[in-house]
């Protein structure tokens, strides 16, 4: 699994003109990509990493201060642009494999006590955020 994590002041995701997920206080916006070999074990590991990642103000984590997370599926994190000008998506897991694993990350975060907002798997989403810092990290598990 791969995640792009941004420390944000606010973030939201809109589908068909409706806000379906939003955080309006400092927290993390997380794009999650899944590849073919990922399992529930990687989902648990990623959730634990996100919950304890010390990148918020004062080197605090979401678990330290109860900060929210906005988690959005993002198959394009596994796009390959090494050849030509058109990315290939062969490394991205298909929807029936990826969706349950993105859901598992969210479920594990909630089980850890996190407040989690989400996007809509496979939807055309409009994501807005205010990157705080800016801090942006790529996490591979």
C-alpha positions as a Markdown table, in Angstrom:
| # | Residue | x | y | z |
|---|---|---|---|---|
| 1 | Unk | 0.0 | 0.0 | 0.0 |
| 2 | Unk | 1.1 | 3.5 | -0.7 |
| 3 | Unk | -0.2 | 6.7 | 0.9 |
| 4 | Unk | 0.4 | 10.4 | 0.3 |
| 5 | Unk | -0.1 | 12.2 | 3.6 |
| 6 | Unk | -0.5 | 15.9 | 3.9 |
| 7 | Unk | -0.8 | 17.9 | 7.1 |
| 8 | Unk | -3.8 | 20.1 | 6.6 |
| 9 | Unk | -5.6 | 23.0 | 8.3 |
| 10 | Unk | -8.8 | 21.9 | 6.5 |
| 11 | Unk | -9.8 | 19.5 | 3.8 |
| 12 | Unk | -12.9 | 18.3 | 2.0 |
| 13 | Unk | -14.1 | 16.0 | -0.8 |
| 14 | Unk | -17.0 | 16.7 | -3.1 |
| 15 | Unk | -18.9 | 14.3 | -5.3 |
| 16 | Unk | -21.7 | 15.5 | -7.7 |
| 17 | Unk | -21.7 | 18.9 | -5.9 |
| 18 | Unk | -22.2 | 17.4 | -2.5 |
| 19 | Unk | -19.6 | 17.5 | 0.3 |
| 20 | Unk | -19.3 | 13.9 | 1.4 |
| 21 | Unk | -16.3 | 14.2 | 3.7 |
| 22 | Unk | -14.6 | 17.1 | 5.4 |
| 23 | Unk | -12.3 | 18.1 | 8.3 |
| 24 | Unk | -12.4 | 21.7 | 9.5 |
| 25 | Unk | -9.5 | 21.6 | 11.9 |
| 26 | Unk | -5.9 | 20.6 | 11.8 |
| 27 | Unk | -5.4 | 16.9 | 10.8 |
| 28 | Unk | -4.2 | 14.7 | 8.0 |
| 29 | Unk | -5.5 | 14.2 | 4.4 |
| 30 | Unk | -4.5 | 10.8 | 3.2 |
| 31 | Unk | -4.6 | 9.5 | -0.4 |
| 32 | Unk | -4.4 | 5.6 | -0.3 |
| 33 | Unk | -3.4 | 3.4 | -3.2 |
| 34 | Unk | -3.4 | -0.4 | -3.4 |
| 35 | Unk | -1.3 | -2.7 | -5.5 |
| 36 | Unk | -2.0 | -6.4 | -6.4 |
| 37 | Unk | 0.0 | -8.0 | -3.5 |
| 38 | Unk | -1.5 | -5.9 | -0.7 |
| 39 | Unk | -3.3 | -7.7 | 2.2 |
| 40 | Unk | -5.2 | -6.8 | 5.3 |
| 41 | Unk | -1.9 | -6.9 | 7.2 |
| 42 | Unk | -0.7 | -3.9 | 5.1 |
| 43 | Unk | -3.9 | -2.1 | 5.8 |
| 44 | Unk | -3.5 | -2.6 | 9.6 |
| 45 | Unk | 0.2 | -1.4 | 9.3 |
| 46 | Unk | -0.7 | 1.7 | 7.3 |
| 47 | Unk | -3.5 | 2.6 | 9.7 |
| 48 | Unk | -1.2 | 2.3 | 12.7 |
| 49 | Unk | 1.5 | 4.4 | 11.0 |
| 50 | Unk | -1.0 | 7.1 | 10.1 |
| 51 | Unk | -2.5 | 7.2 | 13.6 |
| 52 | Unk | 0.9 | 7.5 | 15.3 |
| 53 | Unk | 2.7 | 9.7 | 12.7 |
| 54 | Unk | 4.2 | 12.7 | 14.5 |
| 55 | Unk | 3.9 | 15.5 | 12.0 |
| 56 | Unk | 1.2 | 17.7 | 13.5 |
| 57 | Unk | 2.1 | 20.9 | 15.4 |
| 58 | Unk | 4.5 | 20.3 | 18.2 |
| 59 | Unk | 5.5 | 16.9 | 16.8 |
| 60 | Unk | 2.2 | 15.5 | 17.9 |
| 61 | Unk | 0.3 | 12.7 | 16.2 |
| 62 | Unk | -3.4 | 12.3 | 15.5 |
| 63 | Unk | -3.5 | 9.8 | 18.4 |
| 64 | Unk | -1.9 | 12.3 | 20.7 |
| 65 | Unk | -4.5 | 15.1 | 20.1 |
| 66 | Unk | -7.5 | 13.3 | 18.5 |
| 67 | Unk | -6.9 | 15.1 | 15.2 |
| 68 | Unk | -9.2 | 14.0 | 12.3 |
| 69 | Unk | -8.2 | 12.2 | 9.1 |
| 70 | Unk | -9.7 | 12.5 | 5.6 |
| 71 | Unk | -8.9 | 9.2 | 3.8 |
| 72 | Unk | -9.5 | 9.1 | 0.0 |
| 73 | Unk | -8.8 | 6.1 | -2.4 |
| 74 | Unk | -6.3 | 7.0 | -5.1 |
| 75 | Unk | -5.4 | 4.3 | -7.7 |
| 76 | Unk | -3.2 | 6.8 | -9.6 |
| 77 | Unk | -0.5 | 6.5 | -6.8 |
| 78 | Unk | 0.5 | 3.3 | -8.6 |
| 79 | Unk | 0.8 | 5.0 | -12.0 |
| 80 | Unk | 4.0 | 4.3 | -13.9 |
| 81 | Unk | 5.4 | 7.1 | -16.0 |
| 82 | Unk | 8.8 | 5.7 | -16.9 |
| 83 | Unk | 8.0 | 5.2 | -20.5 |
| 84 | Unk | 6.3 | 7.7 | -22.8 |
| 85 | Unk | 3.9 | 10.4 | -21.8 |
| 86 | Unk | 0.9 | 8.3 | -20.9 |
| 87 | Unk | 0.9 | 6.7 | -17.4 |
| 88 | Unk | 0.1 | 3.0 | -17.1 |
| 89 | Unk | -2.0 | 1.7 | -14.2 |
| 90 | Unk | -0.9 | -1.9 | -14.3 |
| 91 | Unk | 0.5 | -1.8 | -10.7 |
| 92 | Unk | -2.8 | -0.5 | -9.3 |
| 93 | Unk | -5.1 | -3.2 | -7.9 |
| 94 | Unk | -8.5 | -3.5 | -9.5 |
| 95 | Unk | -11.5 | -2.1 | -7.7 |
| 96 | Unk | -12.7 | -5.4 | -6.2 |
| 97 | Unk | -9.3 | -5.9 | -4.6 |
| 98 | Unk | -8.6 | -2.3 | -3.7 |
| 99 | Unk | -11.9 | -1.1 | -2.2 |
| 100 | Unk | -12.0 | -3.6 | 0.7 |
| 101 | Unk | -8.4 | -2.8 | 1.6 |
| 102 | Unk | -9.1 | 1.0 | 1.6 |
| 103 | Unk | -12.1 | 0.3 | 3.7 |
| 104 | Unk | -9.9 | -1.8 | 6.0 |
| 105 | Unk | -7.6 | 1.1 | 6.6 |
| 106 | Unk | -10.5 | 3.3 | 7.5 |
| 107 | Unk | -12.0 | 0.6 | 9.8 |
| 108 | Unk | -8.7 | 0.0 | 11.5 |
| 109 | Unk | -8.2 | 3.8 | 12.1 |
| 110 | Unk | -11.7 | 4.0 | 13.6 |
| 111 | Unk | -11.0 | 0.9 | 15.8 |
| 112 | Unk | -7.9 | 2.8 | 17.1 |
| 113 | Unk | -10.1 | 5.7 | 18.0 |
| 114 | Unk | -9.7 | 8.0 | 15.1 |
| 115 | Unk | -12.2 | 10.4 | 13.7 |
| 116 | Unk | -12.2 | 9.5 | 9.9 |
| 117 | Unk | -13.9 | 11.1 | 7.0 |
| 118 | Unk | -13.8 | 9.5 | 3.6 |
| 119 | Unk | -14.2 | 10.0 | -0.1 |
| 120 | Unk | -16.3 | 7.6 | -2.3 |
| 121 | Unk | -14.4 | 4.8 | -4.0 |
| 122 | Unk | -14.3 | 5.1 | -7.8 |
| 123 | Unk | -16.2 | 8.4 | -7.8 |
| 124 | Unk | -15.1 | 11.5 | -9.7 |
| 125 | Unk | -14.1 | 13.5 | -6.6 |
| 126 | Unk | -13.1 | 17.1 | -6.2 |
| 127 | Unk | -10.6 | 17.4 | -3.3 |
| 128 | Unk | -9.8 | 20.7 | -1.6 |
| 129 | Unk | -7.3 | 21.2 | 1.1 |
| 130 | Unk | -5.1 | 23.8 | 2.8 |
| 131 | Unk | -1.7 | 22.1 | 3.2 |
| 132 | Unk | -0.2 | 23.2 | 6.5 |
| 133 | Unk | 3.6 | 23.7 | 6.5 |
| 134 | Unk | 3.6 | 22.5 | 3.8 |
| 135 | Unk | 4.1 | 18.9 | 4.9 |
| 136 | Unk | 3.6 | 16.1 | 2.4 |
| 137 | Unk | 4.9 | 12.5 | 2.9 |
| 138 | Unk | 4.8 | 9.4 | 0.8 |
| 139 | Unk | 4.4 | 6.2 | 2.9 |
| 140 | Unk | 4.9 | 2.7 | 1.5 |
| 141 | Unk | 4.0 | -0.3 | 3.6 |
